Amino acid sequence: MDKFVEKTIRTKQIFSGKVISVQVDDVLLPNGKQSKRELVKHPGAVAVIPVTEEGKIIFVEQYRKPLERSIVEIPAGKMEKNEDPAVTAIRELEEETGYTTNSLTYVTSFYTSPGFADEIIHLYYTDKLEKLTEKIAGDEDEFVEIIELTLEEAENYVHEKKIYDAKTMYALLYVKLLKED
């Protein structure tokens, strides 16, 4: 048993939206005192590291409203309820990049912000890409531009803060470690 467990006494739903819900939990702490926890609930997401035959990584640039700016990221997206992460990975790859694959390698899963959110991202890798003959329509409110970069160019984007999110930096570390093996 986890010696640090916080027992939920009551939950108050604050917001339920298309992507997240927010709740406040009253909890009993391990020392017997009570506290509140503000929680963001998320269905989970998938991200893909797509690498071309030429060894370039395919990224998407898109505007991120919480940051009030565009950043460059690996293709990613929210899972649908009860959807297999590999299915989400293929869908997001196709919608965001115009490529597909029959060869996905599971890399890892990780929590994005465990201090207040339960969002988990499942990360996949592929270097067996096939260009789609017809573009698949993505989300109607999503506007992306495809960017292909070498690992070195992508690392420069990190220094320039064009790549600025944890999942993409994690992906770059993975690709760098692959090249070292």
trRosetta pair geometry for C-beta under 8 A, 3 or more apart (Angstrom, degrees):
i j d omega theta_ij theta_ji phi_ij phi_ji
1 5 7.0 -60 171 -16 90 136
2 5 4.5 112 85 -52 103 92
3 30 6.7 55 155 -131 64 143
4 30 5.7 -72 -133 -44 41 141
5 30 6.9 110 56 -79 53 94
6 27 4.1 20 164 175 111 137
6 28 6.7 163 -166 70 62 47
6 29 5.9 -18 -117 -104 93 49
6 30 7.3 -75 -81 -35 63 73
6 35 7.6 -60 -148 56 132 108
6 37 7.1 106 119 -36 152 142
7 27 6.4 143 71 -161 41 74
7 28 4.3 -12 60 51 100 106
8 11 6.2 6 -179 -53 128 95
8 25 5.0 -64 -129 -165 101 124
8 26 7.4 100 -162 73 60 53
8 27 5.7 -43 -98 -101 47 79
9 25 7.8 129 41 175 65 78
9 26 4.5 -55 61 101 110 100
9 27 6.4 -180 1 -103 88 20
9 28 5.8 102 -51 -32 106 91
9 34 6.9 -19 -5 -130 149 115
10 25 7.2 170 88 -152 43 56
10 26 4.8 22 48 37 85 113
11 23 5.3 1 -172 174 99 132
11 24 7.4 154 -156 80 52 43
11 25 5.1 -20 -101 -101 75 79
11 26 7.9 -139 -68 21 35 69
12 23 6.3 157 78 -162 45 77
12 24 4.8 -11 59 59 101 92
12 25 7.8 -173 21 -78 67 33
13 16 6.4 -3 -180 -44 121 105
13 21 6.8 -37 -148 176 96 118
13 22 7.8 110 -165 84 55 52
13 23 5.3 -40 -104 -102 47 95
14 21 8.0 140 57 172 71 72
14 22 4.4 -51 67 102 114 97
14 23 5.9 178 5 -101 87 31
14 24 6.0 76 -44 -14 118 92
15 20 7.7 35 104 105 107 86
15 21 6.2 -176 96 -152 62 56
15 22 4.4 30 44 36 99 104
16 21 4.4 0 -111 -114 66 107
17 20 5.7 20 55 59 108 60
17 21 6.7 178 23 -82 65 54
19 42 7.1 -5 156 -129 77 87
19 43 8.0 -116 -165 14 50 100
19 78 6.2 -125 -134 -86 90 158
20 40 5.3 -21 -167 -170 132 96
20 41 6.4 141 -164 71 71 53
20 42 5.3 -30 -106 -87 86 79
20 117 8.0 -54 -133 -132 128 113
21 40 7.6 152 78 -158 41 50
21 41 4.6 -12 60 56 91 109
22 38 7.1 -4 -171 -176 99 87
22 39 7.0 160 -154 85 53 51
22 40 5.7 -22 -100 -102 76 64
22 41 7.5 -163 -77 16 26 79
23 38 7.8 170 89 -154 41 46
23 39 5.1 -16 64 63 85 100
23 41 6.7 33 5 -17 109 114
24 36 5.8 -8 -176 -170 103 109
24 37 7.1 157 -158 78 54 45
24 38 5.5 -22 -103 -101 79 64
24 39 7.4 165 -94 17 27 79
25 36 7.0 151 79 -158 47 56
25 37 4.6 -13 59 58 99 99
25 39 6.1 32 -5 -7 109 125
26 34 6.2 1 -178 -173 94 115
26 35 7.7 166 -154 87 55 32
26 36 5.9 -34 -99 -99 58 70
27 34 6.8 156 81 -153 43 65
27 35 5.6 -23 62 65 93 78
27 36 7.3 145 15 -109 84 19
27 37 5.6 35 -11 -7 129 114
28 32 7.1 -21 -174 -144 95 31
28 33 7.8 159 -155 87 55 28
28 34 5.9 -38 -99 -98 54 72
29 32 6.9 -35 74 36 79 20
29 33 4.9 -6 41 66 123 75
29 34 6.9 -169 -2 -95 90 17
29 35 5.7 58 -49 3 114 111
37 116 7.9 -173 -179 -121 83 67
38 116 6.1 -2 92 -145 83 110
39 116 6.4 -165 -115 -172 40 59
39 117 7.2 136 -167 -97 61 37
39 118 7.1 26 -174 -21 106 99
40 113 7.8 26 51 81 127 121
40 116 5.8 53 8 135 97 87
40 117 4.0 -23 69 -103 108 90
40 118 7.3 -162 90 16 62 68
40 119 7.2 -18 109 -25 108 100
41 117 7.7 -167 -69 -149 18 67
41 118 5.8 3 -124 37 56 117
42 45 7.4 -31 151 -26 123 96
42 78 7.7 -116 -177 -128 96 105
42 117 6.0 29 -5 -177 120 108
42 118 6.1 -175 36 74 80 71
42 119 3.7 4 63 -84 148 86
42 120 7.9 173 88 12 107 55
43 78 6.1 71 66 -176 110 100
43 79 5.4 -138 127 72 103 87
43 80 7.4 -13 143 -152 151 11
43 81 6.4 -89 -140 -81 136 60
44 78 7.4 117 86 -156 44 62
44 79 4.5 -7 88 26 93 129
44 85 7.4 -79 140 -91 128 102
44 119 6.7 156 -101 -153 37 57
44 120 4.9 -18 -120 62 93 86
44 121 7.4 166 -167 -84 68 33
44 122 7.1 35 172 -13 113 99
45 76 5.9 43 161 173 119 104
45 77 6.3 -164 -152 107 93 23
45 78 5.2 -53 -99 -100 87 44
45 79 6.1 -153 -96 -14 27 82
45 88 7.7 -157 -163 149 40 147
45 119 6.5 12 3 -171 106 103
45 120 7.4 180 33 89 66 44
45 121 4.9 -23 78 -107 94 78
45 122 7.4 -169 98 22 45 71
46 76 6.4 -173 94 -147 47 69
46 77 6.4 -12 56 60 82 65
46 79 6.1 92 -20 -66 98 92
46 85 5.0 152 -90 -163 120 85
46 86 8.0 174 -133 -75 150 18
46 88 4.1 140 10 104 142 116
46 89 4.6 -113 158 -71 139 73
46 92 6.2 179 85 11 104 143
46 121 6.8 147 -103 -161 19 68
46 122 4.9 -25 -110 64 77 94
46 123 7.7 164 -162 -82 58 29
46 124 6.8 10 -175 0 103 110
47 73 8.0 -93 -136 164 120 103
47 74 5.2 79 180 94 107 115
47 75 6.9 152 -154 90 62 49
47 76 3.8 -20 -99 -97 81 107
47 89 7.9 -6 76 -116 13 89
47 92 7.9 -80 -113 108 33 154
47 121 5.5 18 -3 180 108 120
47 122 7.5 170 25 80 65 45
47 123 5.2 -16 68 -109 96 73
47 124 7.3 177 90 28 48 70
47 167 4.9 158 -44 171 170 134
47 168 7.9 -129 -170 -69 145 59
47 171 6.8 -110 133 -64 127 128
48 74 6.3 -157 75 158 47 109
48 75 5.0 -16 52 73 100 101
48 76 7.1 -178 13 -78 66 57
48 89 5.1 120 -71 -162 111 92
48 92 6.4 166 -1 89 118 110
48 93 4.9 -25 56 -75 168 103
48 104 7.5 -75 -125 -128 107 109
48 123 7.8 163 -88 -159 27 55
48 124 5.0 -21 -112 72 72 98
48 125 7.5 152 -163 -92 62 23
48 126 6.6 -13 -171 15 108 105
49 57 6.6 -47 -168 -140 80 110
49 74 5.6 -43 -92 -140 57 147
49 107 7.2 55 10 -36 124 148
49 123 7.1 37 -19 -179 102 97
49 124 7.0 -159 22 99 74 48
49 125 4.5 -16 62 -110 111 73
49 126 7.3 158 81 25 63 56
49 171 4.6 173 -88 -157 113 113
49 174 6.5 -126 -51 83 167 130
49 175 6.3 -164 -175 -59 139 106
50 57 6.9 120 78 -159 55 59
50 58 4.3 -24 85 41 112 113
50 74 7.5 151 14 -157 75 95
50 75 6.6 25 -3 18 118 121
50 93 6.1 126 -65 -136 132 109
50 97 6.2 -32 45 -56 163 178
50 99 6.1 127 -164 78 151 143
50 101 7.4 -163 -119 -36 100 134
50 126 5.6 -10 -113 67 65 95
50 127 7.9 143 -166 -91 46 40
50 129 5.8 74 -168 -81 107 128
51 55 6.4 -11 -180 -144 107 35
51 56 7.0 161 -155 78 63 32
51 57 5.6 -33 -98 -95 74 62
51 58 7.5 -157 -84 0 24 80
51 125 7.4 8 -2 -171 110 88
51 126 7.1 -172 28 96 75 48
51 127 4.2 -25 73 -104 108 86
51 129 7.6 -167 75 -21 39 118
51 175 7.1 148 -78 -122 130 120
52 55 6.8 -47 73 22 75 18
52 56 4.7 3 34 53 117 84
52 57 7.9 -142 4 -69 81 15
52 58 6.6 100 -41 -45 96 99
52 127 7.7 -34 51 -151 7 72
52 129 6.1 -55 -108 38 55 140
52 148 6.4 10 -11 -145 139 130
53 127 7.8 116 -86 172 41 86
53 129 7.6 -121 -32 47 76 98
55 150 6.8 29 114 -124 97 81
55 151 7.9 -58 156 -16 99 95
56 148 4.1 50 141 172 137 102
56 149 6.1 144 -161 66 93 18
56 150 5.8 -64 -108 -73 74 51
57 74 7.3 -62 169 -101 114 96
57 148 7.1 162 75 -153 37 59
57 149 5.7 -28 58 66 88 77
57 150 7.6 100 11 -145 84 12
57 151 6.8 86 -13 -77 120 60
57 154 5.9 7 51 -55 133 147
57 171 7.7 131 -158 138 143 117
57 172 7.8 -98 -12 -97 175 74
57 175 6.4 -55 -75 -91 132 166
58 74 7.9 85 89 -138 62 68
58 75 7.1 4 109 -21 101 110
58 97 5.2 62 146 -133 142 136
58 99 6.9 145 16 13 174 142
58 129 7.7 100 -11 -98 139 161
58 146 6.4 -27 -164 -160 98 99
58 147 7.6 141 -159 77 50 44
58 148 5.5 -26 -99 -98 64 79
59 72 4.8 37 150 177 141 97
59 73 6.2 149 -162 75 94 24
59 74 6.1 -71 -114 -87 71 42
59 75 7.8 -171 -143 -36 32 66
59 146 7.5 136 78 -160 48 49
59 147 4.6 -27 69 69 99 95
59 148 7.4 170 21 -88 75 27
59 149 6.3 4 3 12 122 110
59 154 7.3 150 -43 -111 137 109
59 163 7.6 -86 -134 -92 152 110
59 168 7.4 53 -125 -137 113 127
60 72 7.3 170 86 -151 31 58
60 73 6.0 -27 64 66 79 78
60 74 7.7 56 18 174 83 13
60 75 5.6 82 -9 -85 121 70
60 96 5.1 -66 -62 175 151 115
60 97 6.9 -115 -63 -74 105 78
60 144 4.1 -15 -170 -169 119 127
60 145 6.8 138 -159 65 64 39
60 146 6.2 -36 -101 -97 68 50
60 147 7.2 156 -102 19 17 84
61 70 5.5 41 172 170 96 119
61 71 7.1 -157 -142 104 69 24
61 72 4.9 -32 -91 -95 82 73
61 73 7.7 134 -99 17 33 69
61 144 6.6 142 65 -160 45 67
61 145 4.7 -18 53 59 102 95
61 147 5.7 62 -27 -16 104 124
62 70 6.2 -162 111 -141 17 86
62 71 7.4 -22 62 57 58 60
62 73 7.1 -49 31 28 97 112
62 142 6.8 -20 -139 -167 144 82
62 143 6.4 147 -132 83 92 58
62 144 4.6 -41 -71 -100 108 78
62 145 7.6 168 -68 18 60 68
63 69 7.1 -138 -140 140 70 18
63 70 4.8 -52 -86 -83 58 78
63 143 7.0 19 17 67 102 103
64 67 4.4 38 93 27 109 111
64 68 8.0 -47 90 -2 67 20
64 69 6.7 -8 52 71 85 54
64 70 7.1 127 6 -119 75 29
64 71 5.8 -10 1 16 127 105
65 68 6.9 26 -165 -76 38 49
67 71 6.6 21 78 -26 163 119
67 164 7.6 122 -139 94 155 135
71 162 6.6 152 -146 174 61 44
71 163 6.7 102 180 -119 96 29
71 164 5.0 -102 -132 37 134 101
71 165 6.2 113 127 -22 150 103
72 147 5.9 -48 -137 51 121 146
72 157 5.7 -52 58 179 141 145
72 162 5.0 27 9 144 116 93
72 163 5.0 -58 75 -77 97 74
72 168 7.3 139 109 -162 67 163
73 76 6.4 -66 143 12 124 114
73 163 7.2 138 -83 -132 46 79
73 165 5.7 4 -104 39 109 134
73 167 7.1 42 -158 78 106 106
73 168 4.8 -125 -137 -61 62 132
74 167 6.6 -115 44 125 109 100
74 168 5.1 167 -5 -107 87 80
74 171 4.9 67 -31 -3 149 174
75 92 5.2 153 153 140 104 99
75 93 5.5 119 101 -98 153 50
75 96 4.2 160 -130 79 112 142
75 97 5.6 -76 -63 -32 145 110
76 92 6.1 -7 -164 173 11 153
76 121 7.1 -19 -148 -143 129 120
76 167 6.4 52 -75 117 155 156
77 88 6.4 -150 83 178 96 100
77 91 7.2 -92 68 98 143 98
77 92 3.9 -172 15 -101 118 123
77 95 7.5 34 -42 61 157 133
77 96 7.4 -171 -41 -36 118 128
78 88 7.7 -110 111 -152 28 133
79 83 4.9 -165 -174 66 89 112
79 85 6.3 -54 -96 -99 131 65
79 88 4.7 -70 -105 -75 75 156
79 122 8.0 56 -57 18 129 118
80 83 4.1 83 60 -30 82 135
80 88 7.1 -179 10 -89 75 104
83 87 5.5 -119 -179 76 95 122
83 88 5.4 98 127 -53 127 101
84 87 4.5 89 67 1 91 107
84 88 7.2 -163 92 -5 49 84
85 88 5.4 -54 -150 37 39 114
85 89 6.2 46 151 -27 69 102
85 109 8.0 -92 -107 -92 170 117
85 122 3.9 -6 -161 68 150 161
85 124 7.7 164 139 -42 104 117
86 89 5.3 -47 -147 30 34 118
86 90 6.7 34 155 -17 64 100
86 104 5.7 162 -141 74 98 152
86 106 7.7 -67 -79 -73 100 99
86 124 7.0 110 -113 -84 67 149
87 90 6.1 -53 -152 35 32 107
87 91 6.4 31 151 -18 64 109
88 91 5.6 -59 -147 39 32 112
88 92 6.1 26 159 -15 69 109
88 122 7.8 100 67 58 125 121
89 92 6.1 -59 -145 39 25 106
89 93 6.2 28 155 -21 62 110
89 104 5.8 95 109 -131 145 151
89 122 7.3 -90 -60 101 112 107
89 124 4.6 33 -140 22 152 149
90 93 5.7 -56 -147 36 29 114
90 94 6.3 26 157 -17 65 109
90 100 6.4 36 -162 -147 91 85
90 101 7.0 -135 -114 53 85 76
90 104 7.2 -99 -63 -49 86 137
91 94 6.0 -61 -151 38 27 108
91 95 6.1 17 159 -12 66 113
92 95 5.9 -56 -136 42 30 106
92 96 5.7 5 173 0 67 118
93 96 6.7 -70 -134 47 15 94
93 97 5.7 -38 -174 32 57 118
93 99 5.9 -69 162 84 98 83
93 100 6.4 119 108 -113 115 42
93 101 6.5 -43 134 9 163 101
93 126 7.6 15 -117 37 155 141
94 97 7.3 -71 -111 53 10 77
94 98 7.3 46 -163 -112 47 14
94 99 7.0 -122 -99 79 47 36
94 100 5.1 21 -86 -83 98 88
94 132 6.2 81 -145 -53 89 144
94 136 4.7 27 144 31 106 147
95 136 5.3 -84 -90 99 58 108
95 137 7.2 -14 -131 109 92 28
95 138 3.7 112 177 -96 108 90
95 139 7.4 64 168 -10 143 68
96 138 6.2 81 -71 -98 56 144
96 142 7.9 -65 -99 139 89 135
96 144 5.6 -3 -151 68 85 165
96 146 7.9 137 149 -86 70 88
97 146 5.9 102 -133 -111 66 119
98 131 6.5 6 134 -152 95 75
98 132 5.3 -128 -177 37 62 106
98 135 5.8 -43 -109 -112 99 79
98 136 7.7 173 -108 22 50 80
98 146 7.2 -54 17 -63 111 151
99 129 4.5 -17 -172 -164 136 111
99 130 6.5 135 -161 67 78 39
99 131 5.9 -50 -103 -99 74 45
99 132 6.5 -157 -102 -14 18 86
100 129 7.5 130 67 -156 31 63
100 130 5.4 -33 67 66 80 94
100 132 5.7 86 -14 -68 103 95
101 104 6.1 119 101 -60 123 75
101 126 4.3 8 -155 -177 174 157
101 128 5.3 109 -148 88 103 80
101 129 5.6 -54 -78 -101 99 49
101 130 6.6 150 -90 14 45 85
102 128 6.7 -68 54 118 70 127
102 130 7.6 30 -8 -1 89 129
103 126 5.7 132 93 -136 75 99
103 127 7.9 -49 99 53 122 53
103 128 3.9 43 47 46 129 141
104 124 4.6 -16 -170 -173 108 133
104 125 7.4 131 -163 64 59 39
104 126 5.3 -51 -103 -67 55 111
105 124 6.4 142 71 -164 44 73
105 125 4.6 -28 64 64 103 91
105 126 6.7 159 13 -77 80 55
106 122 7.3 -46 -140 179 95 100
106 123 7.8 103 -166 84 55 55
106 124 5.9 -44 -102 -104 43 78
107 123 4.3 -52 62 105 118 100
107 124 6.2 -179 -1 -105 92 20
107 125 5.3 88 -57 -20 113 103
107 174 5.9 -3 -152 -137 142 154
108 123 5.5 7 58 48 66 112
109 120 5.5 23 174 173 110 110
109 121 6.7 177 -151 87 64 43
109 122 4.7 -23 -99 -101 97 64
109 123 6.9 -180 -87 11 40 76
110 120 7.0 171 88 -151 23 71
110 121 6.0 -16 61 56 73 88
110 123 7.3 11 12 -13 97 117
110 170 7.1 -147 31 -129 152 167
111 114 4.3 60 122 -64 143 99
111 117 7.6 165 -177 94 97 80
111 118 7.2 -66 -134 -156 113 37
111 119 6.7 119 -154 81 66 57
111 120 5.5 -44 -91 -97 62 71
111 121 8.0 147 -107 13 16 75
112 117 6.4 -26 72 88 97 127
112 119 4.7 -18 26 90 118 113
112 120 7.5 -162 -11 -98 81 22
112 121 6.1 76 -57 -15 100 110
112 166 6.7 152 -141 62 78 135
112 167 7.5 -35 -105 -51 103 101
113 116 5.9 -26 133 51 109 81
113 117 4.5 52 74 36 100 112
113 119 6.8 37 32 43 84 108
114 117 7.2 -89 -92 65 22 60
114 118 7.7 54 -122 -103 63 42
121 167 5.5 -74 134 -104 168 126
123 167 7.0 -176 -90 -157 113 95
123 170 6.9 -106 -89 113 161 124
123 171 6.7 -158 -154 -85 128 87
123 174 7.5 177 144 -35 139 162
125 174 6.9 -139 -75 136 131 136
125 175 8.0 164 -127 -79 123 78
125 178 8.0 156 -160 -66 159 151
126 129 6.4 115 124 -64 111 76
132 135 6.7 122 96 -91 125 32
132 136 6.5 -60 165 -19 171 95
137 140 7.8 8 170 -73 110 71
138 142 5.3 -80 126 74 121 123
138 144 7.5 6 57 16 168 117
139 142 4.0 72 70 1 104 117
149 153 3.9 -135 -165 93 100 118
149 154 4.5 130 112 -58 131 82
149 157 6.8 -32 -142 -17 171 134
150 153 4.6 97 49 7 77 102
150 154 7.0 -140 92 -5 40 87
151 154 5.6 -56 -148 38 31 113
151 155 6.4 34 152 -22 65 103
151 172 6.8 134 -147 -152 83 86
151 175 5.6 -161 -104 121 116 123
151 176 6.2 140 -168 -81 136 75
151 179 6.7 -83 -18 -26 169 153
152 155 5.7 -51 -148 33 32 112
152 156 6.7 35 150 -19 62 101
153 156 5.6 -52 -156 33 35 114
153 157 6.7 41 145 -22 65 101
154 157 5.3 -47 -153 30 38 117
154 158 6.9 46 146 -23 64 95
154 163 6.3 41 -171 -27 78 157
154 172 5.5 -164 127 -111 127 121
155 158 5.5 -42 -156 24 39 116
155 159 6.9 38 147 -15 64 100
155 172 6.6 147 -78 -178 72 138
156 159 5.6 -52 -153 37 39 111
156 160 6.2 29 151 -11 69 110
157 160 5.6 -60 -141 47 32 106
157 162 4.1 -79 -161 67 88 110
157 163 4.3 74 120 -6 108 102
158 161 7.6 28 178 -77 31 33
158 162 7.8 -76 -56 52 21 71
158 163 4.8 -43 -78 72 63 109
158 164 7.7 150 -135 -75 56 49
158 169 6.4 98 -118 -105 125 95
158 172 6.9 -121 -53 51 134 172
161 164 5.1 40 -166 -82 70 117
163 168 5.1 -130 -164 120 106 135
163 169 6.7 142 141 -68 109 74
163 172 7.3 85 144 -37 156 141
164 168 8.0 33 41 57 28 128
165 168 5.1 77 69 16 89 105
165 169 7.0 -165 91 -6 42 92
166 169 5.7 -61 -144 41 32 109
166 170 6.0 36 157 -23 68 106
167 170 5.6 -53 -149 35 30 114
167 171 6.4 34 150 -23 63 105
168 171 5.4 -48 -148 33 35 116
168 172 6.6 37 152 -20 64 101
169 172 5.6 -49 -148 33 35 112
169 173 6.6 38 151 -20 64 102
170 173 5.7 -53 -154 34 32 113
170 174 6.5 36 148 -21 64 104
171 174 5.5 -53 -152 33 33 115
171 175 6.5 31 152 -16 66 104
172 175 5.7 -52 -146 37 34 109
172 176 6.2 37 153 -21 66 106
173 176 5.6 -54 -147 36 30 114
173 177 6.3 30 154 -17 65 106
174 177 5.9 -58 -150 38 28 109
174 178 6.5 34 151 -23 63 104
175 178 5.5 -50 -150 31 34 117
175 179 6.6 33 153 -19 64 103
176 179 5.9 -55 -153 34 32 110
176 180 6.6 30 150 -20 64 107
177 180 5.6 -54 -149 33 36 113
177 181 6.8 43 153 -29 64 100
178 181 6.0 -53 -158 22 33 113
